[in-house]
Amino acid sequence: MIKYGCQKLSEADIAEVVKVLRSEFLTQGPAVSNFENEFSKMCGSKDSVAVNSATSGLHLAYLALGLKTGDQIWTTPNTFVATANAALMCGASVDFVDIDPKTYNLCVDKLELKLKNRKKTGRLPKIVVPVHFAGTPCDMERISHLADKYSFSIVEDASHAVGAYYESEDKERGCRPVGSGLYSDLTVFSLHPVKIITTGEGGIVTTNDPAHGETLRLLRSHGVTRDSDQFTISKPGSWHYEQVKLGYNYRMTDIQAALGLSQLTKLNEFIKMRRVLADDYYKILGNCEDITLPLQPQTGISSNHLFSIQLSAKLINSKKAIFSDLIEAGIGVNVHYRPVPEQAFYNKMSFDENDYSCAENYYQRALTLPLHPGMTREDVIFICETLKRVLKKYAQK
Ligand SMILES: *Cc1c(COP(=O)(O)O)cnc(C)c1O
């Protein structure tokens, strides 16, 4: 089976993990700090804080911005449930802004309109969470202008976008890596095995605000500090630590960080390979009238995390059969995503259908083709030929 997404590990990766297993530190130790430093260097952020998942990272990022009961975040319906769940974990509520049917990302025009309308009733978001779907950067320049005008914070869910770039306001500087914090307060990345690089499970949050970095470090480890400046007791014994906030155990282990460090050295190679494979898809499927191919970003550079095509309208009713035929042929297709407000858990909260009708329309037709750096160009040819044959079979029906 050619999986839709999969880690690519080398003997060097494995050797780095084994080194940690033979060392003094297993859980959070020197490898975690090294990984954080290297990640900051890669994306040009002042600080990075590694955690045990992107879900934990989102939770802590929202908490660092003070999200609490009575507050609301706005995000895209076309995302993994964790983006929204993390806000509910803070006691806040969620609302959705529909996608742009071309980019599959949160539509900034709709965001602006919703902000304008909501200003009258006073229910504005505390945080807006754009998701760089499939690794295609959102229009962050415009979103950040709206943030200034309507005073909300921004957390980027960049789970798909390690190694992606957005256009910078300053054209001379050209593209800037996602995570550089040019347009947001915090950026959260996932290091799950299907994502761009992996630590097994894991996430990392970048920020340029030292106060946020401090809060994240405190909350990922029980809210416990060993910094004497924060103690309520003067001159305590050297065993002394104090819990100053309610925190969690969201630490990354050194075992994971060693893998992350090793994976990071291959980020460029991974991104290049994803680009080659995506370009092959465009070339081979470019004239196939039964499907719509994803748009390459007009500005910035995609990390090509997912290759999500849409079936033509006449094939919608055959989607289940097309999906099964492809799986049977050994092609591990998938679907990203069923709109979050349609999930059983969210459905009870009765969202306005107008806030996810484009996302629903997209979902009806969406099909994710395999794309990961462990695939070969021959795999892409095989997938495209099989896909064309299967589509033809159902288009004629
Ligand atoms: C994978 C993913 C997450 C969750 O990542 P974990 O590291 O598995 O917690 C959150 N948001 C998006 C958009 C994702 O794709």
The ligand as an ORCA input file, in Angstrom:
! r2SCAN-3c Opt
* xyz 0 1
  C      -1.920     16.913     12.740
  C      -2.638     18.169     13.026
  C      -2.866     18.634     14.331
  C      -2.546     17.828     15.538
  O      -1.236     17.430     15.585
  P      -0.722     16.415     16.727
  O       0.755     16.627     16.728
  O      -1.108     15.047     16.262
  O      -1.359     16.781     18.005
  C      -3.459     19.871     14.500
  N      -3.856     20.602     13.445
  C      -3.677     20.177     12.177
  C      -4.122     21.053     11.057
  C      -3.095     18.939     11.929
  O      -2.950     18.508     10.678
*
